[in-house]
Amino acid sequence: MSPLVSVEWLAGRLDDPSILIVDIRSTESGGRASFEAGHIPGAVHSDYAADGWRIAAGGAGGLLPDAAHLSGLLSRIGLAPARHAIIVSAGEAPSDFSAAARVFWTLKAAGHERVSILDGGYRAWHDSRKAIEKGAHSATASAPYPVRLDEGSRARIDAVETALARSAATLLDGRSQAQFNGREKSPQVARAGRLPGAIHRDQVEAFHPGTGRLRPIAELERLFGDIPPGPVISYCNTGHLASTNWFVLSALLGRPDVRLYDGSMSEWTQESGRPVATDPDLRR
C-alpha cells in the first residue's frame, strides 16, 4: 500500500466502500466552509486544528492524544480498522502537507495500518478538473475504534535527553534557518535556538517551490542523502512541520528507526535547565 497516492488512483476508487476520504482542511485553509464549497465526492471533513488531532499539555502545543481521545475521534469520522484512510489536505503550501503527514503519523501510532496521503491534496484534485461535491457531508460514525497505541515512531522527551547525552540518534530540525540559528523564535517556544548537536533540513526544501507537492523520490533521496545512518529524531516547534521530514524519511525512503518528537521545542524549552544551542554571534 503506497503512503502517497495520486489523483488518478483515487478517482478510480471513489465507489470503493473500503476507502474513507478524510478532508482535514482547518481554519487557516477555510475549514468547513471551504469543504462545503467543494470537496472530493464522498469525503468527510475533520478539522486538523479544531478536532483534536493534537493536544496541548504542559506547555507543549502538539502532543499525541491518549487512546480514549483517539478512539472517539476516529469513530466519529467513520474509520474502522479495515478501511483505507486517504488524508486530503488543502494542498496549497508545505504546511498543509505537514498537517496530512501528522495525521498519517497519528493514525499509524493509533494502530491503523491502512492509510495514505493524497499527493497534492484538494488543490491537485481541483486542478485536475475531477468531479467535485458541494455542501455538508456528515460522517457516519463507526463503532468505537480499537486503538492500540504503538509508540515506536514517537520520541518522548526522555528519548531526546538520551540522544543528547549519548549521541544515540541524529536530531533533525525541520524549521526555518532563522529559527534553527536562534535568530527568530516561534511564539509557542519559550527560548530561541535548537537542540544541541542537531542538523538542519528545512522541510520546505522537500517541496516544489511555491507549492504543497513533494519533489520526486529521486530528488528526495538526494536531499536527505546526507542524513547519517542510524536512528533519527525529527523535531520542530510543535511536531507539525517535523512530520514532513519524518514522512519522507520513514514512509517514502524507508529509513528504519525514524521517530517524531511531538513535544518538540515547545516542550523542550519549558524548563530553563534543558540546553538550547544558538549561533556563536548571538551569544555575545
Buried (B, 14 or more C-beta within 10 A) or exposed (E): EEBBBBBEBBBEEBEEEEBBBBBBBBEBBBBBEBBBEBBBBBBBBBBBBEBBBBBEEEBBBBBBBEBEBBBBBBBBBBBBBEBBBBBBBBBBBBBBBBBBBBBBBBBBBBBBEBBBBBBBBBBBBBEEEBEEBEEEBEBEEBEEBBBEBEEEBBBBBEBBBBBBEEEBBBBBBBBBEEBBBBBEBBEBBBBBBBBEEBBBBBBBBBBEEEBBBBBEEEEBEEBBEEBEEEBBBBBBBBBBBBBBBBBBBBBBBEBEBBBBBBBBBBBBBBEEEBEBBBEEEEEE
